[in-house]
Amino acid sequence: MARLGTADQSSARGGATPADARPRNRALLLQALHADGPQSRADLARLSGLTPTTVSAVTGELIADGLIGEVGRKASAGAGKPATLLAVEPDGRHIIALDLSDDDVIQAAVINLAGKVVERRSQQRNGETGKQATATIVRLARAMARAVHRPLLGIGVATPGIVDDHGVVRTAAHVQWQSEPLATRLTNALHVPAYVANDANAAVLAEHGAAGATTDNVLLVRLGVGVGAGIVIGGELFVGDHFAAGEIGHVVVDDEGVPCKCGRRGCLEAVVSAPLLAQRLHGLDDAERAVHLEHAGRHLGIALATLVGALDLTEIVLSGPTDLLDDRLRAAALETTRRRTLPNVGEHLVIRFSSLGDDGVLLGAAALVLRNELGIV
Ligand SMILES: [Zn+2]
C-alpha cells in the first residue's frame, strides 16, 4: 500500500520539478472538488494554495480530459460577473470493482467517480480455487469492461487474505492462492491499472472517505468468511511490516470456546465469522438469537479492547452481512470494550455499523483506484 497517498509524498519532498508537480496539482484540485463540492477557480486557488495561473492551467487540462466540468455559476454577492463553478464529472471515468469476500459469489460492479454503482453483476465461484478462480475473475472483469461505456480508470479488487503492495495475493485460504499476482494478471488482460487489497483494508478506506467518518483514525472490523480489521491511522491505511495488520481472526477470546479450523479453541473467527454466526442463529426465536448475539458481541469486545487500548481509538466500524449486524451484538461489544479499557479512552468510544451497507467492500475496491490513479481519498 506504499503507493497510496503519493500526492502527499511528493508535496513533502519540496522543490518539485514541473514533471512532479503536474500529477500533484491535478490531485490537489480533484480532491478539493471531491471533498468540498463545486468551486470557482478562485475558491480552488484558496483551498489548494496554488496560484490562480496554475489553477487555470490545471483545470483547463482536467476539463479537456473530461474529469471535471463547468456546472453553473456561483451566486454573486456584489456587482460583477458571477464566477463559473467547476465540479468532478461523475461519469468522466468508470471503475470496475470486484468483491471476493463472499465464500460462494463474486460481486462485480461498475462504479463512477461519485461512488455510484452504475452496473452490477455477480458470478458463482462454484468452489473454484487457484488458477481456475483467477481465470473466472479475469473473465468476469472482461465482461464488466464490455459494459463500460466511459473511459475506464482501472480495476480494484478486494479479497480476504494477505495482499502486498504490488497486488500479489500472498495467501488467501478461501481460494487457495499462494503468491498469486492478481493485479498483474488483470492489467495484462485488460490493459488498465489494477489494484488489489485485503477486503477489510479496502472497506476501511471507503468508510474513511464517506461522510460518516469523523476522525482520521478508524478501525473497521469485517465479519466475513473470516474476521479481519482494516486500520486507518492519520488518514493513511496501516498495513504493518508484512501486510498482515488487522489479522485478528485467530486471536483467542475464549479458552473454553468452540474448536477453530486452525486447531485451537475459541478464536475470534470461530465465534463471530459470518458463516458460523449465521449457522448458529439459524432457526432460533428472538430470545435465543439475543443470547447468541450478545455472546458474540462480548467476545468481539474482548479482542477490540486491546486494539482500542493500543491505538487510542474513538471510532470502530462493524462491516458484514447486514442481516447479521444486529444492534444487540454491537451493544454487547461496546459494553465489553468499555469495561476492559481505561475510562478516559473507553467512554468516548463509538462502535457503529458501516454506513455503506452491503456495498462497503465494492466501494473500497473502487477507492483503491481513485486514490492511486487520481489522488482522491
Ligand atoms: Zn483459529
Residues whose N, C-alpha, C, O or C-beta is under 5 A from the ligand:
A	BS01	ZN	G249 H250 C260 K261 C262 C267
